[in-house]
Amino acid sequence: MNQRQVSDAWERGDPYEQYVGRWSRQITPLFLNWLSVPAGRRWLDIGCGTGALCAAILDACSPSSVAGVEPSEGFLESARRQLASRATLHRGSATAIPLGNASVDLVVSGLVLNFIPDQPAALAEMARVTGKGGIIGAYVWDYAGKMELMRFFWDAAVKLDASATQLDEGVRFPLCRPEALTELFTGAKLEPIEVTAIDIPTPFPSFEDYWLPFLGGQGPAPAYAMSLDESATLAFIGAVIVIAALLSGLIERSGLPQVIIKNSHNVCYIAAPEGVLDIDTPKNQEQSRASNAARTGDLPRKAGTHTQ
């Protein structure tokens, strides 16, 4: 197969929802439960996308206010439809947050950090807008390991096309590992840092339910799938099925062409704080594969910057 270039752009809410949004919505309540933040706080969601995390905050955390920042107008349209007037939404980026210094109590970011080119600058901006004693928390997919719906895809792609390795999120996003997240947050002088994991099941009732969202063409893996010609697509589908079958218990076959991926799991590495705002953050060492946590604490600030 020829070498391909695909885009990381996420511009439209509906394809995202079918591809990964339906699974990311399962992560948000678990993440917020882990944070266990008292009511009445000012929240900011960086890279709010279609509004899933904002909606979960509004439903579960009794915030005094919720704001979201998102660069994609298409995603903002989806978020506005979902959230109406319950949240204040801004078009902007993680490295130029359109809010004042110390204007929120918590900054959270779901499945976004690895897509930000200048991650240290993003954390500095998050710290700038977070008030004294506030929290900065984030989570990312475990692309290299247990984000299995994408792991099946890229393992099949690489078997058929060695050049696909350079497109594999597990290779391209080294941040999405516990050690790298810890290093990023430590480098930003956000501490103490806690690491844990969120593990959700992602069952697919049919192979079509797994495969069709890849045809939305949005995101690295769907863009790669849509770049294939017909013969390559057929070979690719076969490779995905074989790879899934090699993982014990992950698929059942009751006669071709029905394939049910029944026990796929997606793991998030999450970054969040311990001991801030009177939070009692539970630890689960048995399930802890990864994650990260940080707080701004009482670090001094200057206007427009976070003093390291």
BAFI-3210 file (N, C-alpha, C; in Angstrom, 3 decimals, decimal comma, padded with zeros to 6 digits):
// residues 308
n [1|2|3|4|5|6|7|8|9|10|11|12|13|14|15|16|17|18|19|20|21|22|23|24|25|26|27|28|29|30|31|32|33|34|35|36|37|38|39|40|41|42|43|44|45|46|47|48|49|50|51|52|53|54|55|56|57|58|59|60|61|62|63|64|65|66|67|68|69|70|71|72|73|74|75|76|77|78|79|80|81|82|83|84|85|86|87|88|89|90|91|92|93|94|95|96|97|98|99|100|101|102|103|104|105|106|107|108|109|110|111|112|113|114|115|116|117|118|119|120|121|122|123|124|125|126|127|128|129|130|131|132|133|134|135|136|137|138|139|140|141|142|143|144|145|146|147|148|149|150|151|152|153|154|155|156|157|158|159|160|161|162|163|164|165|166|167|168|169|170|171|172|173|174|175|176|177|178|179|180|181|182|183|184|185|186|187|188|189|190|191|192|193|194|195|196|197|198|199|200|201|202|203|204|205|206|207|208|209|210|211|212|213|214|215|216|217|218|219|220|221|222|223|224|225|226|227|228|229|230|231|232|233|234|235|236|237|238|239|240|241|242|243|244|245|246|247|248|249|250|251|252|253|254|255|256|257|258|259|260|261|262|263|264|265|266|267|268|269|270|271|272|273|274|275|276|277|278|279|280|281|282|283|284|285|286|287|288|289|290|291|292|293|294|295|296|297|298|299|300|301|302|303|304|305|306|307|308]
n.u [000,844|000,380|002,219|000,600|-000,890|-002,678|-005,226|-005,367|-007,550|-010,577|-013,676|-016,451|-019,369|-021,198|-020,037|-017,921|-019,269|-020,361|-018,053|-016,101|-017,180|-019,398|-018,215|-016,447|-018,232|-018,868|-016,650|-016,595|-018,377|-017,097|-014,552|-015,220|-016,364|-014,132|-012,596|-014,277|-015,284|-016,283|-019,524|-020,526|-018,365|-016,255|-015,958|-013,881|-013,686|-011,328|-010,939|-013,571|-015,169|-017,958|-019,387|-019,704|-018,278|-018,723|-021,533|-021,754|-020,512|-022,320|-024,562|-023,758|-022,107|-022,957|-022,096|-020,979|-020,556|-019,991|-017,678|-016,577|-013,927|-013,097|-011,604|-012,844|-015,448|-017,503|-017,722|-018,377|-020,925|-022,368|-022,042|-023,375|-026,001|-026,482|-026,000|-027,269|-028,086|-026,766|-024,036|-021,116|-019,657|-016,628|-014,809|-011,593|-008,161|-006,105|-003,683|-004,068|-006,125|-009,259|-009,836|-009,676|-006,997|-006,848|-009,597|-011,209|-012,000|-011,439|-009,779|-010,379|-009,725|-010,613|-009,444|-007,784|-005,220|-003,048|-003,310|-002,485|-000,026|001,944|002,318|003,403|003,010|000,236|-000,430|000,669|-001,039|-003,463|-002,860|-002,602|-005,239|-006,439|-007,600|-006,273|-005,374|-006,680|-007,571|-006,116|-006,970|-006,855|-007,534|-006,499|-006,631|-005,415|-003,651|-001,560|-001,896|-004,462|-006,605|-008,654|-010,400|-009,245|-006,722|-007,020|-007,552|-005,176|-003,206|-003,984|-003,739|-000,955|000,030|-000,678|000,327|003,196|003,925|001,885|002,491|003,528|001,269|-000,171|-001,787|-000,826|001,908|002,447|001,634|003,233|002,792|000,594|000,943|001,578|004,045|004,946|002,901|003,134|005,680|005,160|003,333|004,835|006,950|005,616|005,428|003,257|001,730|000,815|001,164|-001,023|-001,674|-003,847|-006,244|-008,912|-011,134|-013,158|-015,753|-016,210|-018,390|-019,424|-022,255|-022,215|-020,032|-020,355|-021,235|-018,901|-017,222|-018,433|-018,392|-015,743|-015,869|-016,593|-014,592|-013,256|-010,665|-007,559|-007,535|-010,134|-009,772|-007,626|-008,823|-010,720|-009,074|-008,362|-008,484|-011,020|-010,247|-008,159|-009,541|-011,212|-009,283|-008,240|-010,405|-010,638|-008,196|-008,529|-010,564|-009,259|-007,156|-008,584|-009,769|-007,617|-007,178|-007,980|-011,307|-012,431|-014,022|-016,957|-018,186|-020,910|-021,400|-020,553|-021,464|-021,296|-019,794|-019,007|-017,658|-017,002|-015,847|-014,110|-011,966|-011,475|-008,972|-008,302|-005,771|-005,602|-005,283|-005,109|-005,843|-004,673|-005,829|-006,738|-008,889|-010,309|-010,641|-011,258|-009,486|-009,902|-007,830|-006,872|-005,040|-004,906|-006,203|-004,718|-003,246|-002,393|-002,220|-002,694|-002,195|-002,766|-002,247|-002,779|-002,294|-000,796|000,838|002,709|001,618|002,052|000,767|-000,745|000,989|002,243|004,047|006,946]
n.v [-001,194|002,311|004,992|007,049|010,161|011,288|013,114|014,682|016,118|017,066|017,800|017,543|016,793|014,557|012,218|011,762|011,070|008,546|007,084|007,342|008,903|007,770|005,996|007,559|008,980|007,195|007,301|009,806|010,108|008,393|009,495|011,977|011,102|010,011|012,318|013,653|016,264|019,037|020,696|023,735|024,833|026,470|025,464|024,538|023,258|022,080|021,827|020,998|019,731|017,928|018,433|016,514|016,079|018,523|018,361|016,172|017,202|019,254|017,683|016,068|017,356|019,710|022,436|025,897|027,287|026,477|026,314|026,021|025,412|025,298|024,561|023,844|024,817|023,221|021,205|022,867|023,702|021,320|021,027|023,303|022,691|020,552|021,531|023,949|026,843|026,240|026,144|028,159|028,715|028,891|029,748|028,710|027,947|025,508|026,615|029,287|030,370|031,860|033,322|035,072|035,518|033,188|032,523|030,293|027,324|024,697|023,021|020,885|018,266|016,212|013,525|014,991|016,162|014,858|015,671|018,252|020,354|021,871|020,937|021,596|024,408|024,478|023,416|025,434|027,556|026,502|026,460|029,195|030,197|028,991|029,169|029,858|027,004|025,368|022,850|020,843|018,571|015,691|013,310|010,622|008,395|005,023|004,446|002,793|000,372|-000,667|000,578|-000,819|-000,932|000,727|-000,380|-002,948|-002,106|-000,682|-002,631|-004,466|-002,822|-002,331|-004,874|-005,259|-003,052|-001,618|001,045|002,207|002,312|004,785|006,311|005,303|005,871|004,885|004,877|007,490|009,097|009,327|010,532|009,353|007,524|006,328|007,114|009,179|011,076|011,668|012,845|015,114|016,607|016,915|018,434|020,799|021,691|020,982|019,594|017,475|014,476|012,058|008,718|006,733|004,402|004,196|001,825|000,628|-001,496|-002,234|-003,373|-004,723|-005,335|-006,413|-006,993|-004,976|-002,880|-002,255|-001,606|000,294|002,981|003,709|004,521|007,115|008,883|010,779|011,754|009,997|007,057|006,487|008,210|006,979|004,505|005,329|006,031|003,755|001,525|-000,560|-003,335|-003,351|-002,603|-004,827|-006,788|-005,631|-005,629|-008,378|-008,858|-007,413|-008,905|-011,378|-010,656|-009,752|-012,181|-013,648|-012,735|-013,949|-014,844|-012,524|-012,362|-013,770|-016,155|-016,880|-018,108|-017,004|-013,777|-012,835|-011,292|-010,821|-008,559|-008,896|-008,319|-006,169|-003,695|-000,354|001,678|004,482|006,801|008,816|012,138|013,792|015,515|015,248|015,671|018,348|021,187|019,959|017,376|013,927|011,613|008,536|005,611|003,000|000,452|-002,046|-001,837|000,061|001,055|003,250|006,865|010,215|013,056|016,339|019,411|022,919|024,121|026,322|027,863|030,705|033,415|035,327|037,985|036,652|034,511|031,445|031,089|029,246]
n.w [000,000|-000,570|000,974|003,348|004,322|007,027|008,806|012,039|012,628|014,217|013,487|013,199|015,030|014,939|013,518|015,317|017,672|017,037|016,561|018,771|020,761|022,083|023,779|025,276|026,795|028,785|030,370|031,624|034,020|035,793|036,042|037,227|039,591|040,782|041,203|043,025|043,858|045,911|045,953|044,191|042,827|040,372|037,122|034,344|031,137|028,999|025,561|024,976|023,118|021,998|024,249|026,266|028,705|030,012|030,293|032,016|034,311|034,973|035,573|037,700|039,603|040,817|040,108|040,470|038,186|034,722|032,146|028,762|026,455|023,073|019,960|017,538|015,459|014,528|016,501|018,635|017,866|018,185|020,951|021,881|021,147|022,827|025,447|025,684|027,422|029,710|030,072|029,526|026,499|024,698|021,794|021,263|022,216|023,986|024,615|024,621|026,456|026,656|029,106|032,267|034,718|037,415|037,353|037,583|039,517|038,967|036,347|033,749|031,396|028,803|026,987|025,270|025,684|024,345|021,727|021,642|020,465|021,930|024,861|027,489|027,441|027,373|029,915|031,501|030,838|031,786|034,509|034,933|034,760|036,873|040,175|043,505|045,338|043,579|041,066|038,539|036,157|034,027|031,363|029,213|026,372|026,519|024,153|023,198|024,406|025,932|024,642|023,015|020,814|018,921|018,938|017,784|015,188|014,313|014,630|012,688|010,417|010,303|009,837|007,205|005,928|006,331|006,544|007,913|010,556|011,302|011,589|013,657|016,660|019,073|018,730|017,942|020,043|022,637|025,070|026,206|028,339|031,638|032,813|031,167|031,410|034,119|034,105|032,511|034,110|036,420|035,414|034,994|037,523|039,085|041,755|044,606|042,587|041,375|040,244|038,367|036,893|034,498|033,436|030,980|029,648|026,169|024,388|021,239|019,380|016,854|014,027|012,218|013,814|015,099|012,874|011,079|012,207|011,640|009,071|009,016|008,543|010,108|012,213|012,963|012,532|011,238|008,999|007,733|007,112|005,220|003,187|001,861|-000,962|-002,566|-002,621|-000,786|001,474|001,964|002,541|004,811|006,624|007,021|008,302|010,686|011,911|012,274|014,019|016,253|016,911|017,792|020,304|023,256|023,975|023,006|020,733|019,293|017,037|015,062|012,679|009,474|008,121|010,714|013,411|016,704|018,810|021,994|024,493|024,487|025,865|026,980|028,149|030,122|030,918|033,667|034,859|037,832|040,999|044,458|047,719|047,611|047,907|049,941|049,032|049,036|047,643|046,235|046,070|043,916|043,804|042,582|040,111|038,930|036,195|034,956|034,829|036,013|038,095|039,255|041,035|041,472|043,877|046,253|044,665|043,634|041,477|038,493|036,490|033,710|033,583|035,003|037,805|038,051]
ca.u [000,000|001,146|002,297|-000,523|-000,933|-004,046|-005,359|-005,868|-008,617|-011,906|-014,468|-017,893|-019,763|-021,924|-019,129|-017,164|-020,130|-020,465|-016,743|-015,520|-017,931|-020,278|-017,400|-015,897|-019,299|-018,827|-015,513|-016,753|-018,865|-016,088|-013,529|-015,737|-016,514|-012,786|-012,222|-015,108|-015,145|-017,468|-020,419|-020,341|-017,075|-016,218|-015,297|-013,529|-013,356|-010,480|-011,214|-014,852|-015,753|-019,414|-019,998|-019,993|-017,753|-019,486|-022,858|-021,604|-020,236|-023,585|-025,496|-023,287|-021,183|-023,559|-021,120|-021,507|-020,525|-019,237|-017,272|-015,854|-013,120|-012,996|-011,206|-013,648|-016,790|-018,439|-017,942|-019,088|-022,337|-022,935|-022,079|-024,445|-027,281|-026,645|-025,906|-028,100|-027,508|-026,272|-022,588|-020,581|-018,729|-015,732|-013,918|-010,229|-007,239|-005,556|-002,507|-004,509|-007,454|-009,853|-010,354|-008,735|-006,219|-007,526|-011,029|-011,929|-011,465|-010,986|-009,628|-010,343|-009,577|-010,847|-009,024|-007,343|-003,835|-002,100|-003,465|-001,975|001,404|002,781|001,643|003,800|002,345|-001,163|-000,514|000,919|-002,279|-004,433|-002,479|-002,862|-006,661|-006,922|-007,417|-005,494|-005,917|-007,497|-007,239|-005,998|-007,098|-007,055|-007,406|-006,198|-006,747|-004,221|-003,597|-000,566|-002,219|-005,806|-007,675|-008,633|-011,100|-008,243|-005,574|-007,346|-007,455|-003,809|-002,453|-004,315|-003,176|000,493|000,290|-000,877|000,959|004,177|003,984|000,817|003,044|003,723|-000,039|-000,718|-001,781|000,003|003,286|002,544|001,278|003,907|002,263|-000,512|001,485|001,624|005,316|005,022|001,985|003,753|006,775|004,594|002,769|005,942|007,661|004,835|005,452|001,938|001,937|001,308|000,625|-001,538|-001,869|-004,795|-006,780|-010,336|-011,243|-014,570|-016,006|-016,736|-018,939|-020,056|-023,184|-021,915|-018,833|-020,766|-021,276|-017,501|-016,537|-019,052|-017,909|-014,471|-016,147|-016,916|-013,474|-012,762|-009,700|-006,511|-007,899|-011,156|-009,217|-006,841|-009,761|-011,356|-008,074|-008,120|-009,334|-011,948|-009,561|-007,415|-010,516|-011,619|-008,160|-008,101|-011,477|-010,261|-007,107|-009,090|-011,280|-008,279|-006,443|-009,512|-009,975|-006,422|-007,248|-008,888|-012,580|-012,885|-015,078|-017,721|-018,667|-022,053|-021,626|-020,185|-020,357|-021,520|-018,696|-019,352|-016,544|-017,840|-015,187|-013,091|-011,883|-010,736|-008,390|-007,851|-004,855|-006,192|-004,449|-005,935|-005,122|-004,913|-005,740|-007,006|-010,312|-010,854|-011,023|-010,782|-009,320|-009,635|-006,769|-007,150|-003,753|-005,045|-006,609|-003,947|-002,275|-001,873|-002,941|-001,888|-002,992|-001,987|-002,965|-002,032|-001,897|-000,644|001,953|002,514|001,310|002,167|-000,262|-000,530|001,899|002,261|005,429|007,409]
ca.v [000,000|003,537|005,775|007,971|011,190|011,495|014,281|014,541|017,102|016,658|018,978|017,298|016,068|013,305|011,077|011,526|010,372|007,139|006,438|007,233|009,673|006,915|005,356|008,586|009,353|006,285|007,662|011,059|010,021|007,709|010,498|012,964|010,423|009,893|013,641|013,883|017,690|019,599|021,514|025,170|025,223|026,997|024,450|024,832|022,075|022,448|020,877|020,438|018,893|017,960|018,823|015,373|016,287|019,642|017,872|015,320|018,092|019,894|016,700|015,323|018,049|020,944|023,525|027,256|027,646|025,587|026,910|025,122|026,005|024,327|025,236|023,456|025,377|022,114|020,615|023,836|023,654|020,158|021,316|024,276|021,978|019,680|022,214|025,165|027,964|025,773|026,339|029,225|028,086|029,819|029,196|029,041|026,813|025,234|027,448|030,689|030,241|033,204|033,651|035,810|034,812|032,680|032,713|029,047|026,480|023,436|022,870|019,480|018,066|014,806|012,945|016,129|016,583|014,300|016,358|019,617|020,326|022,416|020,526|022,428|025,707|024,265|023,297|026,757|028,315|025,954|026,946|030,635|030,507|028,261|029,923|029,306|025,758|024,710|021,523|020,588|017,129|015,308|011,885|010,289|006,971|004,165|004,053|001,758|-000,886|-001,164|001,227|-001,975|-000,768|001,269|-001,286|-003,928|-001,439|-000,383|-003,884|-004,991|-001,941|-002,509|-006,181|-005,141|-001,839|-001,242|002,500|002,647|002,484|006,203|006,906|004,640|006,752|004,311|005,278|008,943|009,829|008,749|011,118|008,552|006,490|006,921|007,767|010,437|012,026|012,100|013,759|016,378|017,355|017,279|019,518|022,023|021,958|020,730|018,447|016,134|013,824|010,711|007,956|005,619|004,036|003,940|000,721|000,405|-002,459|-001,660|-004,470|-004,409|-006,426|-006,977|-006,401|-003,730|-001,844|-001,869|-001,117|001,417|004,297|004,038|005,077|008,537|009,628|011,838|011,173|009,265|005,720|006,577|008,814|005,933|003,531|005,893|006,184|002,456|001,142|-001,630|-004,589|-003,169|-002,573|-006,200|-007,439|-005,011|-006,148|-009,734|-008,802|-006,979|-010,042|-012,369|-010,149|-009,807|-013,580|-014,138|-012,307|-014,937|-014,424|-011,217|-012,404|-014,983|-016,250|-017,787|-018,225|-015,792|-012,869|-012,199|-011,314|-009,982|-008,245|-008,863|-007,937|-005,144|-002,719|000,880|002,200|005,870|007,285|010,067|013,034|014,566|015,881|014,598|016,518|019,755|021,517|018,949|016,191|012,616|010,919|007,122|004,971|001,598|-000,018|-003,232|-001,456|001,221|000,876|004,534|008,094|011,320|014,041|017,496|020,549|024,167|024,424|027,730|028,408|032,110|033,732|036,676|038,203|036,006|033,377|030,668|031,118|027,891]
ca.w [000,000|-000,633|002,190|003,424|005,346|007,487|009,663|013,401|012,815|014,660|013,123|013,169|016,219|014,742|013,319|016,544|018,624|016,651|016,593|020,105|021,740|022,887|024,817|026,165|027,730|029,929|031,193|032,370|035,404|036,611|036,300|038,177|040,873|041,337|041,709|044,214|044,184|046,559|045,129|044,193|042,256|039,005|036,303|032,962|030,335|027,866|024,483|025,439|022,074|021,862|025,518|027,132|030,058|030,587|030,682|033,194|035,437|035,327|036,108|038,868|040,505|041,358|039,989|040,431|036,775|033,837|030,878|027,874|025,398|021,983|018,719|016,382|015,427|014,371|017,815|019,457|017,495|018,864|022,384|022,132|021,068|023,991|026,724|025,661|028,168|031,009|030,126|028,679|025,574|024,026|020,786|021,647|022,308|025,306|024,847|024,681|027,041|026,683|030,430|033,083|035,732|038,620|037,137|037,830|040,593|038,391|034,908|033,369|029,954|028,509|025,710|024,464|025,892|023,372|020,448|021,773|020,114|023,000|026,092|028,632|027,353|027,742|031,370|032,058|030,683|032,728|035,837|034,994|034,966|038,038|041,406|044,607|045,858|042,557|040,555|037,101|035,945|032,626|031,055|027,814|026,057|026,495|022,743|022,915|025,046|026,167|023,893|022,137|019,537|017,997|018,882|016,742|013,884|013,891|014,491|011,363|009,399|010,211|009,218|005,761|005,405|007,353|006,694|008,815|011,901|011,600|011,838|014,836|017,828|020,120|018,449|017,781|021,255|023,804|026,291|026,738|029,208|032,986|033,099|030,412|032,032|035,365|033,764|032,045|035,225|037,302|034,767|035,170|038,955|039,638|042,637|044,337|041,398|041,617|039,010|038,424|035,582|034,293|032,488|030,649|028,577|024,917|023,585|019,957|019,094|015,541|013,442|011,579|014,838|015,295|011,678|010,373|012,640|011,002|007,753|009,152|007,964|010,987|013,134|012,239|012,055|010,195|007,781|007,077|006,542|004,040|002,129|001,249|-002,079|-002,205|-002,327|000,460|002,561|002,249|003,217|006,118|007,472|007,394|009,273|011,965|012,487|012,711|015,191|017,381|017,266|018,485|021,693|023,839|024,514|022,572|019,733|019,082|015,662|014,959|011,243|008,744|008,425|012,000|014,372|017,848|019,702|023,186|025,737|024,313|026,948|026,732|029,379|030,143|031,932|034,098|035,644|038,746|042,204|045,740|048,892|047,338|048,083|050,852|048,266|049,455|046,369|046,474|045,298|043,605|043,311|041,746|038,768|038,501|035,124|034,531|035,039|036,463|038,762|039,646|041,594|041,437|045,237|046,604|043,916|043,302|040,095|037,939|035,478|032,409|033,656|036,222|038,250|038,330]
c.u [000,874|001,143|001,218|-000,281|-002,399|-004,053|-005,833|-007,075|-009,912|-012,814|-015,969|-018,284|-020,363|-021,011|-018,321|-017,999|-020,206|-019,145|-016,239|-016,315|-018,802|-019,512|-016,832|-016,953|-019,345|-017,685|-015,836|-017,305|-017,869|-014,958|-013,999|-015,940|-015,170|-012,295|-012,970|-014,985|-016,421|-018,284|-019,986|-019,030|-017,243|-015,357|-014,986|-013,095|-012,583|-010,605|-012,539|-015,577|-017,255|-020,136|-020,258|-019,510|-018,467|-020,847|-022,782|-021,311|-021,531|-024,534|-025,072|-022,583|-021,736|-022,591|-021,784|-021,499|-019,704|-018,939|-016,525|-015,095|-012,870|-012,614|-012,113|-015,052|-017,836|-018,750|-018,706|-020,577|-023,034|-023,060|-023,194|-025,823|-027,523|-026,784|-026,824|-027,398|-026,895|-024,776|-022,208|-019,481|-017,935|-014,991|-012,499|-009,405|-006,716|-004,363|-002,819|-005,949|-008,074|-010,551|-009,263|-007,996|-007,109|-009,044|-011,857|-011,266|-010,888|-010,853|-009,510|-010,244|-009,679|-010,425|-008,499|-005,835|-002,887|-002,193|-002,907|-000,480|002,315|002,104|002,103|003,137|000,877|-001,314|-000,253|-000,324|-003,361|-004,146|-002,792|-004,304|-007,236|-006,597|-006,611|-006,172|-006,722|-006,900|-007,092|-006,024|-007,389|-006,994|-007,218|-006,382|-005,384|-004,069|-002,673|-000,958|-003,683|-006,916|-007,960|-009,364|-010,178|-007,033|-005,809|-007,084|-006,002|-002,942|-002,729|-003,689|-001,693|000,850|000,191|-000,075|001,917|004,225|002,897|001,324|003,149|002,411|-000,688|-000,635|-000,919|001,463|003,426|002,302|001,921|003,442|001,270|-000,005|001,678|002,918|005,412|004,083|002,559|004,856|006,241|004,087|003,844|006,727|006,950|004,744|004,044|002,029|001,033|000,578|000,193|-001,862|-002,881|-005,327|-008,292|-010,446|-012,724|-014,696|-016,570|-017,259|-019,584|-020,971|-022,958|-020,627|-019,168|-020,780|-019,870|-016,952|-017,127|-018,598|-016,554|-014,683|-016,593|-015,795|-012,861|-011,892|-008,721|-006,948|-009,025|-010,640|-008,375|-007,770|-010,376|-010,365|-007,816|-009,003|-010,132|-011,237|-008,778|-008,360|-010,943|-010,524|-008,025|-009,160|-011,144|-009,171|-007,603|-009,777|-010,299|-007,573|-007,344|-009,709|-008,797|-006,405|-008,360|-010,149|-013,128|-013,928|-015,770|-018,167|-019,794|-022,430|-021,312|-021,440|-020,460|-020,317|-019,054|-018,103|-017,170|-017,161|-014,055|-013,129|-011,109|-010,260|-007,982|-006,791|-005,398|-005,250|-005,325|-005,283|-005,468|-004,816|-005,982|-008,510|-011,022|-011,314|-010,455|-010,690|-009,007|-008,533|-007,159|-005,903|-003,898|-005,382|-005,708|-002,909|-001,611|-002,750|-002,073|-002,762|-002,151|-002,855|-002,121|-001,586|-001,799|000,518|001,686|002,277|001,726|001,127|000,128|000,389|001,697|003,705|005,867|008,326]
c.v [001,236|004,243|006,846|009,007|011,369|012,598|013,903|015,436|016,430|017,866|018,781|016,390|014,703|012,115|010,747|010,727|008,887|006,396|006,249|007,976|008,809|006,214|006,396|009,043|008,421|006,631|008,816|010,886|009,323|008,664|011,492|012,346|010,283|011,226|013,984|015,316|018,203|020,472|022,978|025,653|025,714|026,060|025,010|023,543|022,528|021,383|020,196|019,627|019,057|018,232|017,705|015,603|017,449|019,163|017,018|016,148|018,743|018,927|016,145|016,149|019,327|022,121|024,891|027,780|026,614|026,341|025,872|025,911|024,948|025,059|024,971|024,038|024,281|021,434|021,582|023,858|022,477|020,399|022,297|023,606|021,164|020,466|023,423|026,266|027,532|025,965|027,475|028,642|029,134|029,080|029,655|027,783|026,665|026,111|028,943|030,703|031,629|033,536|034,368|034,933|034,384|032,794|031,446|028,288|025,180|023,565|021,384|019,379|016,574|014,419|013,997|016,361|016,095|014,986|017,783|019,619|020,802|022,133|021,304|023,800|025,587|024,159|024,640|027,636|027,805|026,449|028,432|030,942|029,836|029,024|029,172|028,071|024,975|023,408|021,568|019,076|016,802|013,798|011,694|008,796|006,275|003,596|002,859|000,400|-001,245|-000,313|000,288|-001,767|-000,139|000,353|-002,381|-003,337|-001,290|-001,637|-004,520|-004,149|-002,190|-003,855|-006,111|-004,006|-001,304|000,260|003,029|002,855|003,950|006,923|006,400|005,577|006,214|004,656|006,796|009,718|009,193|009,358|010,199|007,304|007,113|007,667|009,122|011,487|012,564|013,115|015,114|017,215|017,769|018,446|020,845|022,442|021,939|019,470|018,577|015,498|012,414|010,036|006,842|005,357|003,938|002,909|000,463|-000,693|-001,756|-002,788|-003,965|-005,582|-007,082|-006,351|-005,071|-002,582|-001,355|-001,113|000,156|002,790|004,695|004,668|006,536|009,433|010,693|011,231|010,295|007,911|005,770|007,201|007,798|004,915|004,057|006,121|004,882|002,255|-000,102|-002,918|-004,501|-003,167|-003,973|-006,960|-006,912|-005,542|-007,559|-009,746|-008,363|-008,145|-011,063|-011,900|-010,161|-011,243|-014,147|-013,741|-013,093|-014,300|-013,125|-011,255|-013,754|-014,993|-017,269|-017,941|-016,929|-015,095|-012,253|-012,380|-010,341|-009,788|-007,968|-008,318|-006,952|-004,173|-001,509|001,420|003,650|006,027|008,633|010,832|013,867|014,652|015,067|015,643|017,992|019,996|020,470|017,694|014,944|011,764|009,452|006,603|003,516|001,012|-001,207|-002,863|-000,401|000,836|002,197|005,657|009,085|012,326|015,195|018,562|021,801|024,576|025,914|028,368|029,858|032,322|035,139|036,790|037,517|034,823|032,633|030,554|029,735|027,874]
c.w [000,000|000,721|002,177|004,505|005,738|008,534|011,057|013,649|013,255|014,468|013,256|014,330|015,970|014,451|014,562|017,531|018,310|016,830|018,020|021,169|022,637|024,003|025,777|027,167|028,932|030,885|032,130|033,787|036,329|036,986|037,360|039,553|041,565|041,898|042,992|044,727|044,866|045,596|045,162|043,621|040,814|038,152|034,910|032,284|029,101|026,775|024,726|024,379|021,966|023,174|026,497|028,561|030,742|031,089|031,941|034,440|035,913|036,020|037,463|039,931|041,130|041,290|040,125|039,002|036,020|032,554|030,067|026,829|024,341|020,689|017,525|016,458|015,272|015,691|018,719|019,134|018,173|020,360|022,720|022,090|022,326|025,295|026,831|026,446|029,500|031,173|029,196|027,805|024,817|022,919|021,117|021,772|023,721|025,621|024,829|025,191|027,208|027,994|031,218|034,071|036,902|038,523|037,374|038,979|040,069|036,887|034,619|031,854|029,668|027,105|024,744|024,526|024,802|022,010|020,478|021,472|021,234|024,336|027,321|028,623|027,747|029,260|032,051|031,960|031,639|034,145|035,994|035,344|036,204|039,313|042,445|045,180|044,857|042,052|039,041|036,912|034,498|032,490|029,562|027,612|026,134|025,085|022,490|023,474|025,014|025,572|022,719|020,826|018,498|017,866|017,836|015,364|013,460|013,801|013,132|010,271|009,208|009,596|007,700|005,135|006,475|007,581|007,614|010,230|012,277|011,900|013,120|016,043|018,966|019,966|018,500|019,062|022,481|025,115|026,977|027,463|030,583|033,274|032,407|030,994|033,340|035,099|033,320|033,208|036,224|036,734|034,879|036,630|039,548|040,478|043,858|043,156|041,752|040,294|039,251|037,033|035,628|033,180|032,230|029,595|027,357|024,032|022,305|019,596|017,743|015,035|012,775|012,588|015,168|014,094|011,098|010,888|012,053|009,621|007,812|008,674|008,852|012,075|012,380|011,693|011,012|008,900|007,016|006,411|005,250|002,901|001,384|000,031|-001,693|-001,836|-001,029|001,652|002,944|002,985|004,640|007,080|007,930|008,445|010,642|012,664|013,036|013,976|016,417|017,854|018,040|019,956|022,373|024,397|023,967|021,475|019,751|017,633|015,610|013,492|010,548|008,196|009,816|012,914|015,491|018,694|021,061|024,429|025,538|025,484|026,477|028,060|029,159|031,209|032,373|035,010|036,538|040,108|043,437|046,838|048,664|047,447|048,938|050,133|048,922|048,209|046,607|045,580|045,077|042,986|042,369|040,312|038,168|037,476|034,811|034,989|035,747|037,155|039,210|040,259|041,427|042,824|045,492|045,855|043,551|041,825|039,760|036,843|034,172|032,441|034,959|036,651|038,666|039,554]
res [m|n|q|r|q|v|s|d|a|w|e|r|g|d|p|y|e|q|y|v|g|r|w|s|r|q|i|t|p|l|f|l|n|w|l|s|v|p|a|g|r|r|w|l|d|i|g|c|g|t|g|a|l|c|a|a|i|l|d|a|c|s|p|s|s|v|a|g|v|e|p|s|e|g|f|l|e|s|a|r|r|q|l|a|s|r|a|t|l|h|r|g|s|a|t|a|i|p|l|g|n|a|s|v|d|l|v|v|s|g|l|v|l|n|f|i|p|d|q|p|a|a|l|a|e|m|a|r|v|t|g|k|g|g|i|i|g|a|y|v|w|d|y|a|g|k|m|e|l|m|r|f|f|w|d|a|a|v|k|l|d|a|s|a|t|q|l|d|e|g|v|r|f|p|l|c|r|p|e|a|l|t|e|l|f|t|g|a|k|l|e|p|i|e|v|t|a|i|d|i|p|t|p|f|p|s|f|e|d|y|w|l|p|f|l|g|g|q|g|p|a|p|a|y|a|m|s|l|d|e|s|a|t|l|a|f|i|g|a|v|i|v|i|a|a|l|l|s|g|l|i|e|r|s|g|l|p|q|v|i|i|k|n|s|h|n|v|c|y|i|a|a|p|e|g|v|l|d|i|d|t|p|k|n|q|e|q|s|r|a|s|n|a|a|r|t|g|d|l|p|r|k|a|g|t|h|t|q]
***
